[in-house]
Amino acid sequence: MSFDVVLDRAHRIALRFLAGLLERYVNARDPSPPLLASLPIDPSDPIDVLNALDALIEAGGIASPGPRYFGFVTGGSLPVAVASDWLVSAWDQNTGLHVMSPAIARLEDVTAAWLLDLFGLPPDASIGFVTGATMANATALAAARDEVLRRVGWDVERDGLQGAPRVTMIAGAEARSAIDSACRLLGFGAARIVRVAADAQGRMQSDGLREALGTVRPPSIVCLQAGHVNTGAFDPSPELIGMARGAGAWVHVDGAFGLWAKAAASLRPLADGVEHADSWAVDAHKWLNVPHDSGLAIVAHPAAHRAAMAQTASYLLPATGERRDGMDWTPEASRRARAVPTCAVLRTLGRKDVSDLVTRHCDRATQMAERLRAHPRITILNDVVLNQVLVRVRSPSGATITCDVVARIQQDGVCWVGGTTWSGQPAMRISMSNWSTTSDDIDRSAASILSAAR
């Protein structure tokens, strides 16, 4: 069957889905949607396959691209992002080597420069376009691991980790789970992380870091956080980075969504100082509203980044050189041109509208917190400084009923909120990150939450 017939059907399915997001029941209609049949022996009609996929999402899909999905920090893709991502699949460019797609290699260079400028990071830093924030953390920390070992005379690229000096990982007690994942992947072990106490908003405490640094010797890596996953709070970077640097540690910042505060003048003070770190992890999907598969691993020391990631082989040598080879900065050789939607959105919005996008979500979070405070048994647990609202609901007797309220909200289907744990008790997390969320969406969602609480 020809491309035009199949793509036309996919186009119609996509348009119908996207057009219905404004009023769609946000939760899955069927928690156990019918799956596709077992692998058939005979071929299937492509249109029938697309229709089966459509039915699957209609039954069990979540309206996460819609304006009232507040679970996790999951931005919905802007129209130009969806369109450019379709082109990525149609072009089918492999971005591992410059010679395989000079156009995409150039686009990655330009996009990287725009991002560094937007974040106020060193203009000569390197960027790897990876799958998401978890892999961005792992990639940046791989560069950190190899560099701090090199500084004490160990070549990890050549000799591996067996027999190497121990690298001490230091992170806040409220660090995201992505740091644990990276530590497992890189051979540090999650249980070996030195944990530093956090304050009531989840920020790493300076006295705790000072004490931790006093008990270890290089090589060491300190992981800070820009935007706590529950509260939106930022570790006090100027003080902590100076302290870590004084002890000879590499400083990494997990800024999965919080680093986007650097793109907005009114929010930039929250992230002051992060530009002095050695590496950063961020996800364009979370707040730039591009499709999934859009993580950014940023390293202030390109040589360390490239040494940790680059591949060499006889069949690659004619293709390598000073021009950008995408696989020098990511754990992958073959990969899709995932920088294209990010480039398209940045070019479409420009600096001003990127700033407006970020600040608008923070305004929506403030609006939601104000609506919910009206209920006498709802407590807002965090200082609403970014796009996160952390909520706890109690019964008239004072018992925590947050989990029951979250379940009722999901059943109502007006909006989708996430459950979490804070200070050892259940809490509700409401995250604002979708470009299409309006003030009316907040009012409708708040009404649903208040009704569930009553």
LOKETOR-958050 format. One line per 10 residues: number of its first residue (from 0); for each residue x, y, z of C-alpha. Coordinates in nm, 4 decimals. Last residue first. Layout:
<rs>
NUM> X Y Z  ...
</rs>
This chain:
<rs>
453> -1.5671 1.7154 5.0002  -1.2131 1.6498 4.8762  -1.3452 1.5064 4.5514  -1.5513 1.8202 4.4945  -1.2506 2.0380 4.5694  -1.0399 1.8470 4.3160  -1.3102 1.8702 4.0478  -1.3569 2.2426 4.1118  -0.9797 2.2918 4.0958  -0.9759 2.1205 3.7586
443> -1.2470 2.3416 3.6130  -1.0828 2.6574 3.7514  -0.7387 2.5519 3.6269  -0.8735 2.4717 3.2818  -1.0410 2.8142 3.2751  -0.7037 2.9792 3.3430  -0.5723 2.8001 3.0370  -0.3549 2.4923 2.9833  -0.2537 2.4673 2.6156  0.1245 2.4896 2.6601
433> 0.1294 2.2027 2.9083  0.3730 2.2149 3.2020  0.1863 2.2567 3.5293  0.2434 1.9814 3.7861  -0.0012 1.8919 4.0644  0.1380 1.6568 4.3277  -0.0951 1.5018 4.5840  0.0448 1.3851 4.9155  0.0740 1.0639 5.1134  0.2760 1.0746 5.4367
423> 0.6427 1.0223 5.5228  0.7396 1.3871 5.5005  0.6057 1.3905 5.1450  0.4917 1.0875 4.9481  0.3509 1.1125 4.5955  0.0247 1.0849 4.4029  -0.0224 1.2515 4.0679  -0.3059 1.4547 3.9242  -0.5234 1.3977 3.6167  -0.8079 1.6306 3.5224
413> -1.1791 1.6183 3.4442  -1.1781 1.2377 3.4601  -1.4070 1.2021 3.7623  -1.2436 0.8647 3.8288  -0.8991 1.0231 3.8429  -1.0248 1.2844 4.0885  -1.1868 1.0151 4.3033  -0.8582 0.8174 4.3181  -0.6648 1.1324 4.4143  -0.9164 1.1991 4.6930
403> -0.8788 0.8469 4.8291  -0.4995 0.8828 4.8325  -0.5216 1.2204 5.0073  -0.7403 1.0969 5.2927  -0.5045 1.1841 5.5813  -0.6917 1.1673 5.9109  -0.7843 1.4935 6.0849  -1.1315 1.3953 6.2058  -1.2952 1.6155 5.9403  -1.0869 1.4240 5.6816
393> -0.7497 1.5513 5.5645  -0.6174 1.6521 5.2233  -0.2508 1.7133 5.1394  -0.1253 1.9149 4.8438  0.2009 1.9895 4.6643  0.1733 2.2424 4.3817  0.4577 2.2467 4.1270  0.5181 2.5004 3.8484  0.7750 2.7272 4.0171  0.7913 2.9089 4.3502
383> 0.4817 2.7628 4.5153  0.6204 2.7287 4.8680  0.5197 2.3756 4.9426  0.2674 2.1871 5.1559  -0.0576 2.3439 5.0395  -0.3039 2.2145 5.2974  -0.6603 2.1152 5.2159  -0.9035 2.0666 5.5051  -1.0429 2.4215 5.5146  -1.0934 2.4391 5.1351
373> -1.0176 2.7889 5.0060  -0.6504 2.6949 4.9815  -0.7401 2.4927 4.6714  -0.8208 2.7944 4.4533  -0.5078 2.9832 4.5594  -0.2843 2.6829 4.4911  -0.4346 2.6426 4.1451  -0.3755 3.0093 4.0595  -0.0140 2.9879 4.1768  0.0386 2.6822 3.9576
363> -0.1191 2.8642 3.6630  0.1203 3.1552 3.7139  0.4115 2.9100 3.7091  0.2815 2.7655 3.3843  0.2626 3.1146 3.2334  0.6209 3.1881 3.3409  0.7593 2.8988 3.1372  0.5634 2.9637 2.8181  0.6253 3.3394 2.8435  1.0030 3.2830 2.8553
353> 0.9844 3.0544 2.5528  0.7677 3.3228 2.3920  1.0315 3.5914 2.4345  1.3338 3.3866 2.3261  1.1831 3.2748 1.9976  0.8675 3.0703 1.9747  0.8951 2.9234 1.6248  1.2752 2.8911 1.6117  1.2870 2.7337 1.9571  0.9994 2.5021 1.8674
343> 1.1586 2.3884 1.5394  1.5005 2.3331 1.6967  1.3509 2.1182 1.9705  1.1456 1.9288 1.7122  1.4621 1.8596 1.5041  1.6938 1.7554 1.7879  1.5574 1.3986 1.7871  1.7049 1.3153 1.4491  1.6621 0.9414 1.5056  1.9392 0.7345 1.6552
333> 2.2059 0.4901 1.5434  2.5295 0.5476 1.7349  2.4008 0.5680 2.0897  2.5481 0.6531 2.4307  2.5495 1.0230 2.3344  2.8097 1.2933 2.2702  3.0473 1.1386 2.0165  2.7504 0.9635 1.8516  2.6350 1.2940 1.7041  2.9439 1.3351 1.4886
323> 2.9982 1.7082 1.4543  3.2704 1.8197 1.2152  3.6299 1.8172 1.3369  3.6987 1.4718 1.1974  3.5357 1.1333 1.1658  3.3963 0.9759 0.8504  3.7108 0.8084 0.7214  3.7706 0.6623 1.0696  3.4315 0.4960 1.1126  3.5068 0.1659 0.9380
313> 3.8213 0.1231 1.1459  3.6347 0.1729 1.4710  3.6055 0.4438 1.7352  3.3061 0.5336 1.9518  3.2791 0.8521 2.1527  3.0885 0.8613 2.4842  3.3245 0.9024 2.7811  3.6070 1.0689 2.5900  3.3612 1.3042 2.4214  3.2192 1.4327 2.7481
303> 3.5637 1.4690 2.9064  3.6904 1.6634 2.6050  3.3733 1.8744 2.6001  3.4259 2.0072 2.9552  3.1202 2.2186 3.0446  2.8933 1.9189 2.9863  2.5279 1.9221 2.8784  2.3159 1.6070 2.8434  1.9855 1.7090 2.6840  1.6741 1.4894 2.6696
293> 1.4231 1.4918 2.3827  1.2802 1.1407 2.3401  0.9249 1.2525 2.4230  0.7655 1.5127 2.1973  0.8296 1.8882 2.2331  0.6627 2.1040 2.4958  0.9641 2.3158 2.5981  0.8836 2.2185 2.9558  0.9161 1.8465 3.0121  0.9938 1.7422 2.6575
283> 1.3082 1.9563 2.6452  1.4572 1.7514 2.9285  1.7565 1.8743 3.1264  2.0783 1.7351 3.2690  2.3709 1.9600 3.3639  2.7467 1.9396 3.3892  3.0457 2.1167 3.5448  2.8591 2.3702 3.7599  2.9111 2.7461 3.7374  2.5948 2.8012 3.5329
273> 2.3933 2.6763 3.8295  2.4755 3.0013 4.0104  2.1355 3.1672 3.9983  1.8593 2.9136 3.9364  1.5840 3.0792 4.1396  1.7118 3.4197 4.0233  1.6115 3.3259 3.6665  1.2395 3.3171 3.7409  1.1441 3.6719 3.6369  1.3925 3.6688 3.3485
263> 1.2607 3.3449 3.2011  1.4957 3.1064 3.0171  1.6922 3.0227 3.3317  1.3716 2.8780 3.4774  1.4111 2.6090 3.2100  1.6735 2.4527 3.4373  1.3883 2.3432 3.6626  1.2601 2.0748 3.4247  1.5266 1.8045 3.4323  1.7732 2.0347 3.6082
253> 1.9875 1.7642 3.7656  2.3024 1.9650 3.8273  2.6483 1.8050 3.8353  2.9426 1.9417 4.0312  3.2860 1.7756 4.0032  3.4597 1.7766 4.3395  3.7963 1.9341 4.4285  3.6972 2.0272 4.7833  3.6864 2.3983 4.7003  3.4746 2.3135 4.3988
243> 3.2201 2.1508 4.6270  3.1954 2.4531 4.8567  3.1717 2.6969 4.5685  2.9023 2.4844 4.4090  2.7065 2.4675 4.7340  2.7106 2.8419 4.8048  2.6169 2.9561 4.4550  2.3767 2.6623 4.3998  2.1290 2.6991 4.6847  1.9314 2.3835 4.5859
233> 1.6192 2.4808 4.3958  1.2579 2.4189 4.5009  0.9907 2.2952 4.2565  0.8081 2.1274 4.5456  0.7577 1.7676 4.4370  1.0196 1.7076 4.1618  1.2578 1.9603 4.3131  1.3646 2.2169 4.0557  1.7375 2.2606 4.0039  1.8998 1.9764 4.1961
223> 2.2630 1.9236 4.2949  2.4823 1.6179 4.2467  2.8329 1.6349 4.3981  3.1012 1.4138 4.2430  3.4134 1.2853 4.4175  3.7639 1.1697 4.3338  3.8755 1.3088 4.5683  3.8660 1.2679 4.9456  3.5685 1.2129 5.1709  3.4657 1.2994 5.5280
213> 3.4906 1.6784 5.5077  3.2836 1.6835 5.1915  2.9947 1.5268 5.3817  3.0154 1.7818 5.6650  3.0185 2.0740 5.4236  2.7298 1.9187 5.2339  2.5253 1.8891 5.5530  2.6009 2.2448 5.6564  2.4875 2.3634 5.3120  2.1483 2.1958 5.3308
203> 2.0179 2.0411 5.0077  1.6750 2.1777 4.9234  1.3705 1.9511 4.9697  1.1279 2.2253 5.0774  1.1475 2.1432 5.4499  1.5274 2.1306 5.4383  1.7433 1.8525 5.2980  2.0074 1.6325 5.4602  2.2982 1.5134 5.2478  2.3117 1.1532 5.1284
193> 2.6398 0.9833 5.0430  2.5536 0.7521 4.7534  2.6783 0.3973 4.8157  2.3289 0.2449 4.8206  2.2701 0.3574 4.4614  2.5715 0.1669 4.3333  2.8628 0.3457 4.1682  2.8747 0.1188 3.8636  2.7573 0.3632 3.5997  2.4114 0.2124 3.5553
183> 2.3398 0.1917 3.9254  2.4549 0.5497 3.9801  2.2470 0.6684 3.6850  1.9353 0.5047 3.8260  1.9955 0.6579 4.1683  2.0322 1.0004 4.0080  1.7114 0.9449 3.8106  1.5348 0.8810 4.1429  1.5348 1.2535 4.2066  1.7452 1.3925 4.4909
173> 1.5562 1.4553 4.8167  1.8302 1.3335 5.0557  2.0700 1.5446 4.8543  2.3510 1.3890 4.6569  2.7178 1.2935 4.7041  2.8824 1.0289 4.4872  3.2243 0.9149 4.6038  3.4454 0.7683 4.3303  3.6492 0.4748 4.4587  3.9942 0.4451 4.3078
163> 3.9975 0.2010 4.0151  4.0769 -0.1686 4.0655  3.7938 -0.2806 3.8438  3.6441 0.0357 3.6937  3.7569 0.0131 3.3317  4.1179 0.0162 3.2169  4.1150 0.2075 2.8888  3.8141 0.4381 2.9233  3.8679 0.4464 3.3001  4.2164 0.5953 3.2721
153> 4.3209 0.6447 3.6359  4.5709 0.9130 3.7420  4.3814 1.1038 4.0085  4.2531 1.3647 3.7635  4.1600 1.0894 3.5184  3.9285 0.9445 3.7818  3.7505 1.2794 3.8172  3.7193 1.2968 3.4376  3.5842 0.9462 3.3802  3.3188 0.9770 3.6482
143> 3.2094 1.3246 3.5382  3.1745 1.2195 3.1742  2.9676 0.9213 3.2878  2.7732 1.1617 3.5112  2.6747 1.3680 3.2069  2.5560 1.0601 3.0195  2.3654 0.9137 3.3159  2.1935 1.2435 3.3940  2.0911 1.2928 3.0317  1.9785 0.9285 3.0230
133> 1.7351 0.9956 3.3069  1.6324 1.3335 3.1633  1.5270 1.1917 2.8279  1.6372 1.0095 2.5127  1.9657 1.1841 2.4371  2.0760 1.4876 2.2376  2.4336 1.5324 2.3636  2.5429 1.8870 2.4288  2.8959 2.0263 2.4660  2.9908 2.3430 2.6543
123> 3.1735 2.6154 2.4579  2.9030 2.8752 2.5139  2.9178 2.8306 2.8923  2.5586 2.8198 3.0241  2.3100 3.1096 3.0231  2.0203 2.8682 2.9724  1.8952 3.0411 2.6549  2.2494 3.0855 2.5217  2.3323 2.7208 2.5824  2.0062 2.6209 2.4152
113> 2.0633 2.8346 2.1067  2.4185 2.6994 2.0647  2.2963 2.3401 2.0919  2.0256 2.4073 1.8342  2.2817 2.5437 1.5876  2.5183 2.2494 1.6275  2.2296 2.0000 1.6121  2.1020 2.1605 1.2893  2.4480 2.1314 1.1347  2.4617 1.7598 1.2133
103> 2.1036 1.7292 1.0838  2.1992 1.8756 0.7450  2.5282 1.6817 0.7228  2.3306 1.3555 0.7478  2.5222 1.0249 0.7286  2.8592 1.2010 0.6848  2.8099 1.3833 1.0135  2.7765 1.0534 1.1969  2.5243 0.9186 1.4474  2.2355 1.1250 1.3125
93> 2.0618 0.8554 1.1116  1.8027 1.0335 0.8982  1.4604 0.8775 0.8449  1.3231 1.1802 0.6554  0.9654 1.0593 0.7100  1.0189 0.9868 1.0786  1.1820 1.3246 1.1414  0.9102 1.4883 0.9325  0.6459 1.3564 1.1742  0.8524 1.5083 1.4543
83> 0.8417 1.8434 1.2738  0.4620 1.8320 1.2689  0.4313 1.7322 1.6342  0.6725 2.0056 1.7436  0.5025 2.2654 1.5246  0.1710 2.1820 1.6923  0.3167 2.2117 2.0447  0.3708 1.8829 2.2280  0.2084 1.8419 2.5692  0.4409 1.8833 2.8645
73> 0.4717 1.6067 3.1176  0.6007 1.7198 3.4553  0.4386 1.4410 3.6595  0.0594 1.4247 3.6584  -0.1078 1.7561 3.5796  -0.3064 1.6592 3.2704  -0.5705 1.9290 3.2311  -0.4564 2.0937 2.9045  -0.4200 1.7787 2.6953  -0.1091 1.5916 2.5775
63> -0.1524 1.3482 2.8702  -0.5027 1.2471 2.7635  -0.4405 0.8942 2.8915  -0.4826 0.5997 2.6533  -0.6668 0.2818 2.7443  -0.9803 0.2636 2.5347  -0.9278 0.5283 2.2682  -0.5574 0.4422 2.2600  -0.6246 0.0777 2.1723  -0.8981 0.1662 1.9232
53> -0.6577 0.3910 1.7311  -0.3939 0.1183 1.7269  -0.6508 -0.1228 1.5816  -0.7453 0.1356 1.3191  -0.3808 0.1739 1.2224  -0.3465 -0.2028 1.1829  -0.6639 -0.2227 0.9737  -0.5260 0.0511 0.7491  -0.2010 -0.1435 0.7098  -0.3946 -0.4561 0.5912
43> -0.2538 -0.7544 0.7712  -0.0071 -1.0180 0.6490  -0.0587 -1.3866 0.7343  0.0735 -1.5736 1.0363  -0.0630 -1.3260 1.2852  0.1210 -1.2076 1.5972  -0.1290 -1.2261 1.8812  -0.4191 -0.9844 1.8603  -0.3729 -0.6207 1.9522  -0.4588 -0.5426 2.3080
33> -0.8024 -0.4736 2.4468  -0.7861 -0.1979 2.7074  -0.7438 -0.2939 3.0737  -0.7959 0.0302 3.2688  -1.0765 0.1220 3.0264  -1.1675 0.4875 2.9913  -0.8140 0.5997 3.0688  -0.8116 0.9298 3.2605  -0.8498 1.2685 3.0922  -1.2061 1.2339 2.9675
23> -1.1654 1.4406 2.6510  -1.3047 1.7920 2.6323  -0.9994 1.9882 2.5173  -0.8246 1.6771 2.3864  -1.0828 1.5993 2.1186  -0.9126 1.7882 1.8360  -0.5866 1.6065 1.9077  -0.7436 1.2617 1.8761  -0.9375 1.3504 1.5626  -0.6301 1.5063 1.4044
13> -0.4165 1.2026 1.4827  -0.6644 0.9545 1.3360  -0.7029 1.1647 1.0214  -0.3271 1.1972 0.9733  -0.2743 0.8246 1.0265  -0.5330 0.7564 0.7545  -0.3624 0.9999 0.5172  -0.0243 0.8494 0.5993  -0.1438 0.5047 0.4945  -0.3032 0.6192 0.1682
3> -0.0187 0.8533 0.0703  0.2554 0.6045 0.1561  0.1334 0.3440 -0.0902  0.0000 0.0000 0.0000
</rs>
